[in-house]
Amino acid sequence: MTTAGYRPRLIQGDGLLGDDEGAPYDHLIATCSVRSTPPAWLRQVRPGGTILTTVSGWLYGSGLVRLTVGENGTATGTFLPGTVSFMIARPHAPRPR
């Protein structure tokens, strides 16, 4: 146990699938960018909770977005100012030309 009273645990797996065991979460912070919000994240963050992630497009444009999860399993939010530089999740990367 840490001084702050939390017990961190290491999860090895695909972050796009989230972690059902610890859900529901108040907040989710993704350190990779995605083209769309993974459904597992929407299921695992409680209504009223937030998702902070980078959304990327096909031409390597990206923006940081803060989403609030609704009661109906959707999320809405706004893009935040500034620049971001997280790598894109492999399944969300553009296909080779």
For each residue, the residues with C-beta under 8 A, 3 or more apart:
1: 5 6 7
2: 5 6 7 8
3:
4:
5: 1 2
6: 1 2
7: 1 2
8: 2
9: 22
10:
11: 19
12:
13: 17 19
14: 17
15: 18 30 32 89
16: 34 38 40 41 89 91
17: 13 14 38 40
18: 15 23 28 38 40 41 43 44
19: 11 13 22 23 44
20: 23 40 44
21:
22: 9 19 25
23: 18 19 20 43 44 45
24: 44 45 46 49
25: 22 28 44 45 46 49
26: 45 46 49 50
27: 45 49 50 51 52
28: 18 25 41 44 45 49 50 51 52 53
29: 52 53
30: 15 33 34 41 51 52 53 54 86
31: 86
32: 15 54 86 87 88 89
33: 30 53 54 55 56 62 84 86 87 88 89 92
34: 16 30 37 38 53 54 55 56 88 89 92
35: 55 56 57 88 92
36: 55 92
37: 34 41 42 51 53 67 75
38: 16 17 18 34 41 42
39: 42 43
40: 16 17 18 20 43 44
41: 16 18 28 30 37 38 44 45 51 53
42: 37 38 39 45 51 69 73 74 75
43: 18 23 39 40 73
44: 18 19 20 23 24 25 28 40 41
45: 23 24 25 26 27 28 41 42 49 50 51 69 75
46: 24 25 26 49 69
47: 69 70 71
48: 68 69
49: 24 25 26 27 28 45 46 68 69
50: 26 27 28 45 66 67 68 69 77
51: 27 28 30 37 41 42 45 66 67 69 75 77
52: 27 28 29 30 64 65 66 67
53: 28 29 30 33 34 37 41 64 65 67
54: 30 32 33 34 62 63 64 65 84 86
55: 33 34 35 36 62 63 65 79
56: 33 34 35 60 61 62 88 92
57: 35 60 61 62
58: 94
59:
60: 56 57
61: 56 57
62: 33 54 55 56 57 84 86
63: 54 55 79 80 84
64: 52 53 54 79 80 82 84
65: 52 53 54 55 77 78 79 80
66: 50 51 52 77 78 80
67: 37 50 51 52 53 75 76 77
68: 48 49 50 75 76 77
69: 42 45 46 47 48 49 50 51 73 74 75
70: 47 73 74 75 76
71: 47
72:
73: 42 43 69 70
74: 42 69 70
75: 37 42 45 51 67 68 69 70
76: 67 68 70
77: 50 51 65 66 67 68
78: 65 66
79: 55 63 64 65
80: 63 64 65 66
81:
82: 64
83:
84: 33 54 62 63 64
85:
86: 30 31 32 33 54 62
87: 32 33
88: 32 33 34 35 56 92 93
89: 15 16 32 33 34 92 93
90: 93
91: 16
92: 33 34 35 36 56 88 89
93: 88 89 90
94: 58
95:
96:
97:
